[in-house]
């Protein structure tokens, strides 16, 4: 018996997040369902938080947990997202709910789930703040005035394993592209990982002597 498009997508999402887990010392997850349709996402890294009392001080927090659920209409409808641990952020409501449009992602059924998770990490560490879409005005006012913390408070990309310690998701916008819009700014997403084929390295060519008035310089970029 063939699986439904929703089940196919849920399996693909789980594979993508499992690969992200292997690429990150920051991200981990617990799953529920078969195929998984609910995740408890954990980020182990620095962010900013404040407990339920508005009178409490904003302070660094080292652990973030998020409830991520795929509703029955998924992937036509976006996942439901709620922050479980305390967080201080203009785009996370006082109750912890997050609207993807408020954090710069226009949801379509093709939107990669790992793109959502990477943006949530950017929210957690204060890398992404959209003051024009604030749902927590107390947090917005605090961010407008605060000078104590340099943002982002954690400068690591989510895919921090391996050389460079940064993300291996490359976002680019191709001139004249009519690709699917994944974020509020538009553009496409290209994934580069250990399975990406390595292009052939061109043979080194001799650099001709530069002629005056000419523009035929050759620049070689590659291994020695």
Secondary structure in CASP SS format (residue, H / E / C, confidence):
PFRMAT SS
TARGET T0000
AUTHOR 0000-0000-0000
METHOD secondary structure of the structure
MODEL  1
X C 1.00
X C 1.00
X C 1.00
X C 1.00
X H 1.00
X H 1.00
X H 1.00
X H 1.00
X H 1.00
X H 1.00
X H 1.00
X H 1.00
X H 1.00
X H 1.00
X H 1.00
X H 1.00
X H 1.00
X H 1.00
X H 1.00
X H 1.00
X H 1.00
X H 1.00
X C 1.00
X C 1.00
X C 1.00
X C 1.00
X E 1.00
X E 1.00
X E 1.00
X E 1.00
X E 1.00
X E 1.00
X C 1.00
X C 1.00
X C 1.00
X C 1.00
X C 1.00
X E 1.00
X E 1.00
X E 1.00
X E 1.00
X E 1.00
X E 1.00
X E 1.00
X E 1.00
X E 1.00
X E 1.00
X E 1.00
X E 1.00
X C 1.00
X C 1.00
X C 1.00
X C 1.00
X C 1.00
X C 1.00
X C 1.00
X C 1.00
X C 1.00
X E 1.00
X E 1.00
X E 1.00
X E 1.00
X E 1.00
X E 1.00
X E 1.00
X E 1.00
X E 1.00
X E 1.00
X E 1.00
X C 1.00
X C 1.00
X C 1.00
X C 1.00
X C 1.00
X C 1.00
X C 1.00
X C 1.00
X C 1.00
X C 1.00
X E 1.00
X E 1.00
X E 1.00
X E 1.00
X C 1.00
X C 1.00
X C 1.00
X C 1.00
X C 1.00
X C 1.00
X C 1.00
X C 1.00
X C 1.00
X C 1.00
X C 1.00
X C 1.00
X C 1.00
X E 1.00
X E 1.00
X C 1.00
X H 1.00
X H 1.00
X H 1.00
X H 1.00
X C 1.00
X C 1.00
X C 1.00
X C 1.00
X C 1.00
X C 1.00
X C 1.00
X C 1.00
X C 1.00
X H 1.00
X H 1.00
X H 1.00
X H 1.00
X H 1.00
X H 1.00
X H 1.00
X H 1.00
X H 1.00
X H 1.00
X H 1.00
X H 1.00
X C 1.00
X C 1.00
X C 1.00
X C 1.00
X C 1.00
X C 1.00
X H 1.00
X H 1.00
X H 1.00
X C 1.00
X C 1.00
X C 1.00
X H 1.00
X H 1.00
X H 1.00
X H 1.00
X H 1.00
X H 1.00
X H 1.00
X H 1.00
X H 1.00
X C 1.00
X C 1.00
X C 1.00
X C 1.00
X C 1.00
X C 1.00
X C 1.00
X C 1.00
X C 1.00
X C 1.00
X C 1.00
X C 1.00
X C 1.00
X C 1.00
X C 1.00
X C 1.00
X C 1.00
X C 1.00
X C 1.00
X C 1.00
X C 1.00
X C 1.00
X C 1.00
X E 1.00
X E 1.00
X E 1.00
X E 1.00
X C 1.00
X C 1.00
X C 1.00
X C 1.00
X C 1.00
X C 1.00
X C 1.00
X C 1.00
X C 1.00
X C 1.00
X C 1.00
X C 1.00
X C 1.00
X C 1.00
X C 1.00
X E 1.00
X E 1.00
X E 1.00
X E 1.00
X C 1.00
X C 1.00
X C 1.00
X C 1.00
X C 1.00
X C 1.00
X C 1.00
X C 1.00
X C 1.00
X C 1.00
X C 1.00
X C 1.00
X C 1.00
X C 1.00
X C 1.00
X C 1.00
X C 1.00
X C 1.00
X C 1.00
X C 1.00
X C 1.00
X C 1.00
X C 1.00
X C 1.00
X C 1.00
X C 1.00
X C 1.00
X C 1.00
X C 1.00
X C 1.00
X C 1.00
X C 1.00
X C 1.00
END
